[in-house]
Amino acid sequence: GGSGGSGGGAKGPAAAAPARVPPGYDTIVPAPVSATAAPGVTWTLADDTVLFTEPGSPDAARVGALLAGMLRPATGYALPVREFDEDAPPSGIALVLEPDGPDGVEGYRLTVTAEAVEIRAARSAGLVNGVQTLRQLLPVDIESRTRAAGPWTVPGGSVTDMPRYAYRGMMLDIVRQYFTPEEVRRLADGISRYKFNYLHLRMTDDQGWRIAVDGLPRLTEVGGATQVGGGPGGFWTQQDYREVVAYAAERGLTLVPEIALPGHTNAALVAYPELGCDGREYEPYTGIDVGFSTLCVESEKTYEFVDEVIGQIAALTPGPYVHIGGDEAHTLKPEQFAAFMRRAQAIVQKHGKTVMAWHQLADAPPVPGAVVQYWNQQGREADMIVDAAQAGAKVVLSPSDHVYLDMKYDDADELGLTWGGTVDVRQSYEWEPATLLDGVPAEAVIGVEAPLWGETLNSFADAEYMAFPRIAGVSEIGWSAPEARGWDGYRTRLAAQLPRWDLAGIGYAKRDLD
Ligand code: TNX
């Protein structure tokens, strides 16, 4: 039985009520590059406010629609979205694109005067990030899903901002516990507040296969019908997946689909036993052991299967990465694993995508440009990655003792595992990517990702409980400069988020922030 969800933190000792920290330029999460308040100046969102967007830009118009959707429920205002006139300086809120401006792919500049709010960015991704900052500068009640009183004031000032790392992700395992497209959209909503730009979905594993593949119906009909603990499982149609891709993209999130190979494949073997080497049937698996299954790496059938699956997934995915797992293939000899990963990587490349895999790939080794995802603790196995990184592989950091969202916060938690230790809110925040792995060049590190594995989860509320509040701290590790970070400042910024989550219906673990 799950024990999570909002209020689930009552289990924690002396659960603190969220403090009502007023919004301001010092409470933004993740901390921006620079922010200055203009004392005495305020701008007020009113019932006649117009959201103006860059003329001729459907992308900017979509960001305008996103912002309007955020602001309408609490204000009850119409908030029309309209292109501004090049000649007339816009009042209201203006989303301005400056392709040759100084903001990079994801940066933005936000200015609040008594007359107007202006967000400038080179790309729509930057506008989305600016919109998330503006949301945090509005009163907490803006998060209400029903009409609230206002007034909807924004303190005057300005922000100049861009991310430290290009990759800031969260992973959700939708296998061990099945999550619906609607639940994943809610998660995308929640993490996009904190300027994440990648959402990695583990879609296949021993306990289930969650994505439909044309021509291989048994993967989902049979392989989709199980999950940990014997529940009914479930799967996504390709249309479900496309809709999540589009919804996430509007919020600045690129999907990274993971098809775990060659291990973590029991569900595929149950569906198509000929993918195994043993000439036998396989039993559905609903436990939580790892490392016992593998596709037959000596069989051509396996590579035809991998090509078919990866080809369809690649075609459905506009983002650059396809993740092929590579974790815990414990029944294979190193040379078998290497031979498989060599061919699997070539298949990903053939379909036009960049390879991503867990850091076991480093031994295979990775093809040039591949991304290895580090998941051990206390820097263990860093030596595996050093040669690959020096040879040009990129590294995403998911140290299990800091950002594994399936680790218990503390020993009193019912949900979660402990193989990476317990990870409280502070420990998830206090670490430095550039120096985490001895010998790995800082330039090889492209970012951070927090995985949420599902073995102990029973509901979406459980997932929220494990993810929030730790995920907000991960955003700051990926976005903010080391000099801008520090627990004392962060816990105040985090405290300012909690009443927003209460109003927005985001569940989280209530913990003392000391
Ligand atoms: C290890 S970390 C795994 C997953 C489990 C997780 C549980 C990694 C690449 N693989 O199969 O779900 O531990 O924490």
Residues whose N, C-alpha, C, O or C-beta is under 5 A from the ligand:
A	BS01	TNX	V290 D327 W358 W375 D406 W453
